[in-house]
Amino acid sequence: MYKISLNKVTLDITKLSNEPRLFNKNKLSHTKILNGINLEINEGDKLAIIGPNGAGKSTLLRVIAGIYKPTNGIIKKNCKPLGFFGNIFYDEYLSGEEFIYNSLLLFGLDKQDIDESFIKIKNFIDIGDYIYKTFHTYSEGMKARVSLATVIFAKPPALLIDEGIGAGDRFFAEKTKNTIHNLLRETSILVLSSHDEKLLKQFTSKAILVNNGKIIENGSTKEMIDYYKSEDFKNKYLK
């Protein structure tokens, strides 16, 4: 049974020395980006992360994925979560082919599966010989196509998605719609952060509400969306 648990996880930027691009310290009124997070995610869970901009939603997803290391606390995982976080972690001088091979290798696929998946991904994204060119020659839409297709064909047991799952032009978004929806339904664990209420209600059943790096409430997705939109929440947390 797949399971991810976080116990008293804190991320304090005053103790970070190797992530200079993560935060603009001049814009922060506090140093703890995550503060004492306790969270358990089990197989079958479809979890939404809800909260205002700057609440810590994206950072929490990246901590779960293993991209950021917490300064305190314990994280236990018996599966390898895979995240779709947009384009911020691309090496601009990797080719699309190299990015796909490296990513699938990190996701735990063997050589034969990677070779087969690469052919499927290449046909799916339909960018021609650009697949062999470096990312700095790509449009943002092309980068997103490659990233999203790699996630789809890796078929991860735990999928983490930050905000949008659109990928470039409208034609490709429509082409991939059914494939993406099937992936969201079939993955054993889904953690989805978004401001899109329709998307959250369609694909998640439970939610946590995050503010100032803390989980302040949890419940059904509908309950948490309703509370987040309420005057009570605004008066208590946003003034």
C-alpha positions as CSV (number, residue, x, y, z in Angstrom):
1,M,0.0,0.0,0.0
2,Y,1.4,3.4,-1.0
3,K,1.8,5.9,1.7
4,I,3.3,9.4,2.2
5,S,3.6,10.9,5.7
6,L,5.0,14.2,7.0
7,N,5.6,14.7,10.7
8,K,6.3,18.3,12.0
9,V,7.9,19.3,8.7
10,T,9.3,22.8,8.7
11,L,11.2,24.7,6.0
12,D,13.0,27.8,7.3
13,I,14.7,30.0,4.7
14,T,17.1,31.4,7.3
15,K,18.8,27.9,7.3
16,L,18.9,27.4,3.5
17,S,22.3,27.8,1.9
18,N,22.0,25.9,-1.3
19,E,18.8,27.2,-2.8
20,P,19.4,30.9,-3.7
21,R,16.7,30.9,-6.4
22,L,13.8,29.7,-4.1
23,F,12.8,32.8,-2.3
24,N,13.0,36.6,-2.5
25,K,13.7,37.3,1.2
26,N,13.0,41.0,0.8
27,K,9.3,40.2,0.1
28,L,8.8,37.9,3.1
29,S,7.4,39.0,6.4
30,H,8.3,35.7,8.1
31,T,11.1,33.1,7.6
32,K,9.2,29.8,8.0
33,I,7.8,28.9,4.6
34,L,6.4,25.6,6.1
35,N,5.7,25.4,9.8
36,G,5.0,22.1,11.6
37,I,3.2,20.3,8.8
38,N,1.6,17.0,9.8
39,L,0.0,15.2,6.8
40,E,-0.7,11.6,5.9
41,I,-1.6,10.6,2.3
42,N,-2.6,7.0,1.7
43,E,-3.2,4.9,-1.4
44,G,-6.5,6.0,-3.1
45,D,-6.3,9.6,-1.7
46,K,-7.1,12.4,-4.1
47,L,-6.1,15.4,-2.1
48,A,-6.5,19.1,-3.0
49,I,-4.2,21.8,-1.5
50,I,-6.1,25.1,-1.2
51,G,-5.0,28.5,0.0
52,P,-4.1,32.0,-1.0
53,N,-1.0,33.0,-3.0
54,G,2.1,32.7,-0.9
55,A,0.5,30.3,1.6
56,G,3.1,27.6,1.0
57,K,1.2,25.3,-1.4
58,S,3.8,25.0,-4.1
59,T,6.6,24.7,-1.5
60,L,4.7,21.8,0.2
61,L,4.4,20.0,-3.0
62,R,8.1,20.3,-3.8
63,V,9.0,19.1,-0.3
64,I,6.8,16.0,-0.8
65,A,8.4,15.4,-4.2
66,G,11.9,15.6,-2.6
67,I,12.9,18.7,-4.6
68,Y,13.3,20.8,-1.4
69,K,14.7,19.3,1.8
70,P,12.9,20.4,5.0
71,T,15.0,22.0,7.7
72,N,13.2,20.0,10.4
73,G,10.7,17.1,10.6
74,I,10.4,13.6,9.1
75,I,9.0,12.6,5.7
76,K,8.3,8.9,5.0
77,K,7.5,7.6,1.5
78,N,7.2,4.0,0.2
79,C,6.7,5.3,-3.3
80,K,8.4,7.8,-5.6
81,P,6.1,10.8,-6.2
82,L,6.3,12.4,-9.6
83,G,5.5,16.1,-9.9
84,F,4.4,18.3,-12.8
85,F,5.5,21.8,-11.7
86,G,5.9,23.7,-15.0
87,N,9.3,24.7,-16.4
88,I,11.4,26.1,-13.5
89,F,13.7,23.1,-13.2
90,Y,14.7,22.7,-16.9
91,D,18.4,22.7,-17.8
92,E,18.1,24.9,-20.8
93,Y,21.0,23.1,-22.5
94,L,19.5,19.6,-22.3
95,S,17.8,18.4,-25.5
96,G,14.2,17.2,-25.3
97,E,15.4,13.7,-25.8
98,E,17.9,14.0,-22.9
99,F,15.3,15.5,-20.6
100,I,12.9,12.6,-21.3
101,Y,15.6,9.9,-20.8
102,N,17.0,11.5,-17.7
103,S,13.5,12.0,-16.2
104,L,12.3,8.5,-16.9
105,L,15.6,7.1,-15.5
106,L,15.0,9.1,-12.3
107,F,11.4,7.8,-12.1
108,G,12.8,4.3,-12.0
109,L,12.0,2.9,-15.5
110,D,14.5,0.4,-17.0
111,K,16.2,0.9,-20.3
112,Q,13.7,-1.0,-22.4
113,D,10.8,0.8,-20.9
114,I,12.5,4.1,-21.4
115,D,13.2,3.4,-25.1
116,E,9.6,2.4,-25.7
117,S,8.3,5.4,-23.8
118,F,10.5,7.8,-25.7
119,I,9.0,6.7,-29.0
120,K,5.4,7.1,-27.6
121,I,6.3,10.5,-26.1
122,K,7.9,11.7,-29.3
123,N,4.8,10.8,-31.3
124,F,2.5,12.2,-28.7
125,I,4.0,15.7,-28.4
126,D,4.4,16.1,-32.2
127,I,7.2,18.7,-32.2
128,G,9.3,17.0,-34.9
129,D,13.1,17.3,-34.8
130,Y,12.9,19.8,-32.0
131,I,12.9,16.8,-29.7
132,Y,16.7,16.6,-30.4
133,K,17.3,20.3,-29.9
134,T,18.1,22.0,-26.6
135,F,15.4,23.6,-24.4
136,H,16.6,27.1,-24.9
137,T,15.3,26.9,-28.5
138,Y,11.8,25.8,-27.3
139,S,8.8,28.0,-26.8
140,E,7.2,27.7,-23.3
141,G,4.4,25.7,-24.8
142,M,6.8,23.2,-26.3
143,K,8.6,22.8,-22.9
144,A,5.3,22.1,-21.2
145,R,4.4,19.5,-23.8
146,V,7.6,17.6,-23.2
147,S,7.2,17.8,-19.4
148,L,3.6,16.8,-19.3
149,A,4.0,13.9,-21.8
150,T,6.9,12.6,-19.7
151,V,4.7,12.6,-16.6
152,I,1.8,10.9,-18.5
153,F,3.9,8.0,-19.9
154,A,5.8,7.4,-16.6
155,K,2.5,6.5,-15.0
156,P,3.6,7.4,-11.4
157,P,2.0,5.8,-8.3
158,A,1.9,9.3,-6.7
159,L,1.3,12.3,-8.9
160,L,1.8,15.9,-7.7
161,I,0.5,18.8,-9.8
162,D,1.0,22.4,-9.1
163,E,-1.7,24.7,-10.5
164,G,-2.2,24.4,-14.2
165,I,-2.1,21.2,-16.3
166,G,-2.6,23.0,-19.6
167,A,0.3,22.6,-21.9
168,G,0.8,25.3,-24.5
169,D,-1.5,25.7,-27.4
170,R,-5.3,25.0,-27.3
171,F,-5.0,22.2,-29.8
172,F,-2.6,20.2,-27.7
173,A,-4.6,20.9,-24.5
174,E,-7.7,19.5,-26.2
175,K,-5.7,16.5,-27.7
176,T,-4.4,15.5,-24.3
177,K,-7.6,16.2,-22.3
178,N,-8.9,12.6,-22.1
179,T,-5.4,11.2,-21.5
180,I,-4.8,13.7,-18.6
181,H,-8.1,13.0,-17.1
182,N,-7.5,9.2,-17.2
183,L,-4.2,9.7,-15.6
184,L,-5.7,11.8,-12.7
185,R,-8.3,9.2,-12.1
186,E,-6.0,6.1,-12.3
187,T,-3.0,7.3,-10.3
188,S,-3.0,5.7,-6.8
189,I,-2.2,9.0,-5.1
190,L,-3.1,12.5,-6.4
191,V,-2.1,15.7,-4.8
192,L,-3.4,18.7,-6.7
193,S,-2.8,22.4,-5.9
194,S,-5.0,24.8,-8.0
195,H,-7.3,27.8,-7.8
196,D,-9.6,26.1,-10.3
197,E,-12.6,25.0,-8.3
198,K,-14.0,22.9,-11.1
199,L,-10.8,20.9,-11.5
200,L,-10.5,20.4,-7.7
201,K,-14.0,19.2,-7.3
202,Q,-13.8,16.9,-10.4
203,F,-10.6,15.1,-9.4
204,T,-10.2,15.3,-5.6
205,S,-12.4,14.3,-2.7
206,K,-10.5,15.7,0.3
207,A,-8.6,18.9,0.9
208,I,-6.3,20.7,3.2
209,L,-6.4,24.5,3.6
210,V,-3.0,26.1,3.9
211,N,-2.1,29.6,5.1
212,N,1.2,31.1,6.2
213,G,2.9,27.7,5.9
214,K,0.4,25.9,8.2
215,I,-2.5,23.5,7.6
216,I,-5.3,25.4,9.2
217,E,-8.3,23.1,8.2
218,N,-9.0,19.8,6.5
219,G,-12.1,18.2,5.2
220,S,-13.9,17.4,2.0
221,T,-12.9,19.4,-1.1
222,K,-16.3,21.1,-1.2
223,E,-16.2,22.0,2.4
224,M,-12.7,23.5,2.2
225,I,-13.5,25.5,-1.0
226,D,-16.6,26.9,0.6
227,Y,-14.7,27.8,3.8
228,Y,-11.8,29.4,1.8
229,K,-14.3,31.6,0.0
230,S,-16.2,32.6,3.2
231,E,-16.1,35.9,5.0
232,D,-15.1,34.0,8.1
233,F,-11.8,32.8,6.5
234,K,-11.1,36.3,5.0
235,N,-11.7,38.0,8.4
236,K,-9.6,35.5,10.3
237,Y,-6.6,35.0,8.0
238,L,-6.5,37.7,5.3
239,K,-6.7,40.9,7.3
